[in-house]
Amino acid sequence: MHWESKKFSRKGFLNRIGFAGLFVVSWACSGAQKAIYLFFSDYELKILEAWCLAVLPDEKNMPDHNKAEVIRRLDEEFYFVSEEIREEFHMAIIGLDYLPFFYGSFSRFHKLTLENRISFLEKTKDTESDLVRAIIGNLKLVTFLAYYGHESTWKQIGYDGPFGNPPEKWSESRIHYKKSVNVS
């Protein structure tokens, strides 16, 4: 029996075309896979990217925030904390994005140029607002903890690593996170 002699019903033909279309779309999309984050939204990722560029060292011998996996580590940590802390951190990130409006800028934080972001942060240093200090101070704290806690920064800051250099032992939550986002 030749393939030409086999007849398809209209429904069978449309099913085959549909499956072929799904196959082509999934094949085309598989090459450009987007990183998966469990805690941060795409909008928050833009804000954090701009934040990291403004506050972390930009010296030649220091790793950038991508190499130090700052945003990935923050995503992992905040994915497992209590709902109250998660909500407060979401609000702090969104609050940071709109703070420049209160300092004479008509743009959100993540849309400012790097120079304007740094200038804005300089303006906030002497603020009397507890809210502004809490947003910026807490974001700096967790960002610096994630950055300087990464092994790529240790040599540059003169830290030899943990005493005796024991191998890192991952917690169950870190293993779960890694499997959930397929991070190697």
C-alpha positions in Angstrom: 0.0 0.0 0.0 1.4 3.3 -1.1 1.2 6.4 1.1 -0.7 8.1 -1.8 -3.6 5.7 -1.6 -4.3 6.4 2.1 -7.2 8.9 2.4 -7.5 11.5 5.2 -10.7 12.8 6.6 -10.9 16.6 6.9 -10.7 16.2 10.7 -7.6 13.9 10.4 -6.0 16.3 8.0 -6.5 19.3 10.3 -5.3 17.4 13.3 -2.1 16.5 11.5 -1.6 20.1 10.3 -2.2 21.3 13.9 0.4 18.9 15.4 2.9 19.8 12.7 2.3 23.5 13.5 2.8 22.9 17.3 6.0 20.9 16.5 7.4 23.7 14.4 6.5 26.4 17.0 8.0 24.4 19.9 11.1 23.7 17.8 11.5 27.4 17.0 11.0 28.5 20.6 13.4 25.9 22.1 16.5 27.7 20.8 15.7 31.0 22.5 14.7 29.7 25.9 14.2 32.5 28.5 15.6 32.1 32.0 13.0 31.0 34.5 12.6 33.0 37.8 10.2 31.7 40.4 9.9 34.9 42.5 10.5 37.9 40.3 8.3 39.2 37.6 9.7 40.4 34.3 9.1 44.0 35.4 10.9 43.4 38.7 13.8 41.9 36.9 14.2 45.1 34.8 14.3 47.1 38.0 16.8 44.8 39.7 19.1 44.8 36.7 19.1 48.6 36.8 19.6 48.6 40.6 22.6 46.2 40.4 24.3 48.3 37.7 23.9 51.4 39.9 25.0 50.0 43.3 27.5 47.2 42.7 31.2 47.8 42.0 32.0 48.5 38.4 35.8 48.0 38.7 37.8 46.1 36.2 38.8 43.2 38.5 35.3 42.8 40.1 32.7 40.4 38.6 29.5 41.9 37.3 26.1 41.0 38.9 25.5 38.3 36.3 28.7 36.5 37.0 28.1 36.8 40.7 24.5 35.5 40.1 23.0 38.2 42.3 19.5 38.3 40.9 19.4 34.5 40.6 20.4 34.1 44.2 17.9 36.7 45.4 15.2 35.0 43.4 16.1 31.7 45.1 16.2 33.2 48.6 12.9 35.1 48.4 11.1 32.2 46.8 11.4 30.3 50.1 10.7 33.0 52.7 7.3 33.7 54.3 4.6 35.4 52.4 4.8 38.6 54.5 8.5 39.1 53.7 7.9 38.2 50.0 5.2 40.9 49.8 7.4 43.5 51.5 10.2 42.8 49.1 7.9 43.0 46.1 6.7 46.4 47.4 10.2 47.6 48.0 11.3 46.9 44.4 8.2 48.6 43.0 8.6 51.5 45.4 12.2 51.9 44.3 11.1 52.2 40.7 8.7 55.1 41.5 10.9 56.9 44.1 12.6 59.2 41.5 9.2 61.0 40.9 9.6 62.3 44.5 13.1 63.6 43.8 12.3 65.7 40.7 12.7 63.1 38.0 9.9 62.3 35.5 11.1 58.7 34.9 11.0 55.5 36.8 14.2 54.1 38.3 14.8 51.4 35.7 14.4 53.8 32.8 16.9 56.4 34.1 20.4 56.4 32.6 23.0 54.9 34.8 24.4 58.3 35.7 20.9 59.5 36.7 20.3 56.4 38.8 23.5 57.0 40.7 22.7 60.7 41.1 19.2 59.8 42.4 20.7 57.4 45.0 23.1 60.2 46.1 20.1 62.5 46.7 18.5 59.9 48.9 21.5 59.5 51.3 20.4 62.4 53.6 16.7 61.7 53.5 14.6 61.9 56.7 12.0 59.6 55.2 12.1 56.2 57.1 10.3 54.6 54.1 13.0 55.7 51.6 15.8 54.7 54.0 14.1 51.3 54.5 13.6 50.6 50.8 17.1 51.6 49.8 18.9 50.2 52.9 17.2 46.8 52.7 17.7 46.5 49.0 21.4 47.3 49.4 21.7 44.8 52.2 20.3 41.8 50.4 22.1 42.8 47.1 25.5 43.1 48.8 25.0 39.8 50.7 24.2 38.0 47.5 27.1 39.7 45.6 29.9 39.4 48.2 28.6 35.9 49.2 29.4 34.6 45.7 32.8 32.9 45.3 33.7 35.0 42.3 34.2 38.1 44.5 36.2 36.5 47.2 39.7 36.8 45.7 39.2 40.5 44.9 38.2 41.4 48.4 40.9 39.3 50.1 38.6 36.6 51.4 40.1 33.1 51.3 36.8 31.3 51.7 35.5 29.3 54.6 38.0 27.8 57.0 39.2 24.5 55.7 37.3 25.0 52.4 34.7 22.4 53.1 32.6 21.5 50.0 29.3 23.3 49.7 26.4 21.3 50.9 23.1 22.3 49.3 19.9 22.4 51.3 16.7 20.7 50.1 15.2 24.0 49.2 18.2 24.9 47.0 18.1 21.6 45.3 14.4 22.0 44.7 14.9 25.5 43.3 17.7 24.3 41.0 15.5 21.6 39.6 12.5 24.0 39.2 14.5 26.5 37.0 16.9 24.0 35.5 20.0 26.0 36.6 23.3 24.1 36.2 
